Amino acid sequence: MASAARHQQILGFRRVSFLEVIFATGQVPPYGSSTSTITTTIEDIRAQSDRPLVVFPECTTSNGRALIRFADVFIAGKGKHIKHPVKGFKMYIMCARYDPPTPTTPSPTHSIPSQLGSFPNPAHHILKLLFAPALAQSLSIRMVAPSDSPSSGSFMASEVILDNGIAPADEISEACAVLMAQAAKLKRVGMGWEDKAADFYRKRKSL
């Protein structure tokens, strides 16, 4: 079995349109953009936002059957970072799970980008969902109790994120991964978006 790819540093974040987000479904960083467009950190975005901010620490889409390795998103980029203890705002951790696909019901999850000629990603996947014989899907939402969140005054980092007494580089990202896996009863795997990118490269090279 191949070992998981090494962590790659996330350089920062940029503002995109809703359509750009849709077209990037299933992709991996840098989502086809130049590093010159990267402008800010999550904390900078949060401080300037007037609405809730949603973070997807996996940095790519998965099939929902396991929790892939989180990127160090909360300490990414040059500027202010979000670290433990979290102060000044509330963090809510949740996980969404769909039923696995069946012969008549495809899964709404889209882990691999569509590569079908003139159809832009993820148009083929959306069409497949629209014309599926059965559209009923079971979606379960699991939320971590606010009192267990890293933004809670009762949160004890030593009980959640320490591995043999050693704290990870991004304590908040690791805390979210541990709490989400416990709440959703998902297995954590060591592979991350970096492995997905490497797999894309190997497949394209073999064509």
MARTORVO-281115 format. One record per residue: residue in three letters; x negated, y, z negated of N, C-alpha, C in turn. Coordinates in steps of 0.02 Angstrom, whole numbers, plus 50000, padded with zeros to 5 digits. Last residue first. Layout:
residues N
alaXYZXYZXYZ
...
END
This chain:
residues 207
leu501205042350997501645042851055501245042951121
ser500365042950890500455036350920500885036550983
lys500455055750846499825053650875499895047050912
arg501705055950790501605059850850500965057650886
lys501475047650678501955045650728501855049450794
arg500515055050606500345048450631500825046150686
tyr501275066650576500665067150618500485060350647
phe502275061550493502455064850555501865064950603
asp501445057450387501815052350425502045055250492
ala501015069650338500515064950365500855059650408
ala502225074750293501875078250346501365073550379
lys502485065650191502955066050246502615069450306
asp501445068550104501475061850135501945061850196
glu501815081350065501185080450101501165073750137
trp502945079949991503025082550059502385081650099
gly502465064749903502765071349909502825073549981
met502435050249798502375053249864502745059949867
gly502725044349678502135048549682502045052049748
val504415045149619503895042049659503315046949666
arg505615041749494505135046449522504605042549560
lys507295036549504506595034649496506155039949528
leu508655044049417508275043049479507565041049464
lys509645048649329509425041549329509105039749396
ala509915061649315510215058349373510055050949376
ala509215064749196509925066249202510265062349258
gln507895060449223508265057649167509015058749175
ala507565068349333507545061149339507945057749283
met507665081149274508115079249328508145071649337
leu506625080849179507315081649157507815079549211
val505495079249264505635074549210506375074749191
ala505605090649347505595083949376505785078749324
cys505525101249256506135100449296506175093349325
ala504215099249209504785098649163505435097649201
glu503495101949326503475095249297504055094149249
ser503785115649341503965110849394503985103749367
ile503225120549223503945121249235504175116349288
glu501845118049232502235114949179502985115149193
asp500735115349342501375118849343501845115449293
ala499685107149293499555113949316500185118149316
pro500125098049141500045098749213499925106049233
ala499185094848992499735098449024499615098949099
ile498785080548903498555085148955499165088248990
gly499195070648816498955076948787498735082148838
asn499675060948900499075059548861498765066048835
asp500545073048969500325066348988499655064948954
leu501925083148928501225081448915501075074248932
ile503285085848947502835086149004502115084148990
val504085083448828504335082348896503785081448948
glu503585086948708504005080948710504215079048781
ser502915098748730502515092948711502915086448714
ala503935108048750503545105648807503165099348791
met505455109248690504795107348665504405104248723
phe506715121248677506335116848722505635115648696
ser507435130248605507295123848572506895119048616
gly507695140748689507225141848633507035135448598
ser507715136548862508015136248795507495137248741
ser507105135548981507255142348959507585142448891
pro507015121949008506405125448988506525132548964
ser508495114148935508155117648989507515121048964
asp509275109048838508675105248854508255108548909
ser510365117348831509935117148771509285113248783
pro511025114748950510645120948943510175120848883
ala510845098049010511145102448960510715108748952
val510775095649183510425095249119510745100149071
met512005088049284511685094049258511355092649192
arg512425079949432512185079149363511825085449343
ile513655075649543513235081149519513055079849447
ser513985065349680513955066049608513455071449590
leu515045061949810514505066249788514535066949713
ser515545050749927515545051949855514925056049837
gln516495053850071515835053050040515895054649966
ala517415050250215517425050650142516725049350114
leu517445048250347517115054350324517085054950249
ala517265035850466517475037350398517085043350372
pro516755037050596517425034150584517695035650515
ala515985052650639515945046350603516655043650591
phe515905064950697516245059650735516195052750702
leu515215072750605515885074850627516265069250661
leu513995066150593514445066450535515155068150557
lys513475068250720513575061350697514045061150637
leu513345082050720513825078850765513985071750743
ile512305083150626512965086150612513505083050656
his511265076850695511495074150631512195076750614
his511105085450804511295078450815511575075350751
ala510695097550742511335097050778511565089850787
pro509735103150651509955096150645510615094850681
asn508735104250799508815101050734509235105650689
pro509515106550958509095109050903509245105150839
phe509435097051101509825098051041509385100550984
ser508625093951207508845100851202509265102251139
gly507835080351132507855084751190508075091851174
leu507905076450980508275074251038508345079751091
gln507485074350840507035075650895507365073250960
ser507925079850677508145077050741507655079050796
pro506935076150530507215080850579507395077450645
ile507465066250396507015066450454507305071050507
ser508455067650301507765067750279507255068250336
his509885072450260509535072750325508785073350310
thr511425066650192510725068550182510345067950249
pro512635061050225512545068150240511815070450231
ser512535044950300512415049150241512345056450262
pro513895037650394513205040050387513135044450325
thr514915024350390514865030950358514135033050351
thr514855011850443515375016350468515325023450440
pro513775005450381513845005050454514365009850483
thr513285017950258513565011450276513615011150352
pro512125026850149512515025950210512755018750219
pro512395029649970511985027550027512415026350089
asp513195044449905513185037249914512725035449972
tyr512185058149846512695055249890512645047649889
arg511865069149713511735062649743512335060449785
ala511025083049645511595080649685511405074049718
cys510585090249491510395085549543511035083149578
met509975104649401510495100149424510235095749480
ile509625116249277509345110849317509905106049336
tyr509435133149251509925127649251509675122349300
met508695145549153508585140449204509115134949196
lys508835162949123509055156149108508905151549168
phe507625175449070508145172849115508295165549096
gly506685179148975507005184349014507535181949063
lys505475165848981505805171348946506125176148995
val504765150248956505165154349002505535159648962
pro503105147948890503835147548882504195152448929
his502795141849055503075140448989502725144848937
lys502965152949198502615148149156502995147049091
ile502975159549352503435157349300503095151749261
his501855173249397502105166349401502595164949344
lys501395187049499501675184549436501975177649446
gly500115183549621500575188049587500815184949522
lys500015173049756499645177949717500135182949686
gly500655155949753500585162649777500195167249730
ala501475145849629501215146849697501175154149715
ile502025141449515501385144949507501065146349575
phe503145134949554503235140449506502585144149492
val502795124349638503105130449667503135136349619
asp501985112349662501865117249608502145124049630
ala503205100049713502645104449726502575109349668
phe503665083949652503795091049658503145094749674
arg503865068449734503435072749694503585080149706
ile505595063049745504905063449768504525068649727
leu506665052549675506445059349666505715059749688
ala507735042649780507215043349730507015050749727
arg508735043949870508705037649833508165037649779
gly508795055049953509195055049892509155048749851
asn507975056550060508585052550070509005051950007
ser507495074050063507365066950055508015063150066
thr506745089150125507335085150110507135077750105
thr505515099050036505765095750095506395091950076
cys505165104049913504925107549973505085103950038
glu505525100449786505245095149829504945098049893
pro506125111449723505405110249712505105104749755
phe507135122949768507085115849785506345113849781
val508075134949681507405132549699507445125049712
val509095149049690509075141749692508395139549718
leu509585162349592509075160049637509035152449633
pro511005173349575510645167249557510155165149612
arg510625190949606511065185049607510665178949588
asp509745200749631510335202649594510855197049592
ser507945199849623508585197149645509155199549600
gln506705203249579507035208049624507745205849643
ala506305192449503506335199049471506715204149513
arg506285182249599506775182149544506865189049514
ile505195185949677505855185549707506395185949653
asp504175184949582504305191449615505005191549646
glu504275171149555504415176049502504545182949531
ile503885165649677504575164549653504745169649599
thr502935177849771502995172049727503725171349706
thr502635182849946502795183749876502815177249837
thr502345181550086502315188050053502355187949978
ile501855175250242501985173750172501875180050130
thr501455177650369502125179950351502285178750278
ser500245171750389500245179050383500925181750363
thr500435158550413500305160450344500305167950334
ser501805156150526501115158050514501025159950441
ser502925141950527502775149150522502025150250512
gly503395128950523503265131950588503075139350586
tyr503465124850391504085125950429503975129950493
pro502225121550335502475128350327503085129950370
pro503325110550240502955116850246502395116050297
val504395100150344503955100950287503605107750294
gln506135096550386505445098350401505045098850336
gly507445094750349507045088850363506315090250376
thr507925110250414508135104250377507725098250398
ala507695121450487507115118550453507285112250414
phe508915125850530508475122750580507875119350548
ile509385131550409509715125750438509255122050487
val508495142350397508515137250345508835130850372
glu508835149750508508155147050503508125141450451
leu510125153550472510035148950528509335145850527
phe509875162650368510235156450354510125151250409
ser508175169050382508895169350391509215162650375
val506915171850254507145169250318507905169950322
arg505465177650170506185178350180506375175950250
arg504235166750097504435172050143505195172150150
phe502955162349977503625161750006503785167750049
gly501415153149954501895158349938502545157349976
leu500595142149966500295148749966500765154349947
ile500425127249881500915131549914500665138749909
gln499135115349900499365121649869499875125249912
gln499455098149895499235103849934499535110249903
his498935083149817499335089349813499035094649857
arg498545069349925498375074149873498845080149876
ala499665055549958499235061049979499115065849922
ala499615039449880499965045749895499455051049915
ser498925025049965498995029449907499325035949929
ala499715011050043499325017150048499455021549986
met499584994050000500005000050000499565006250000
END
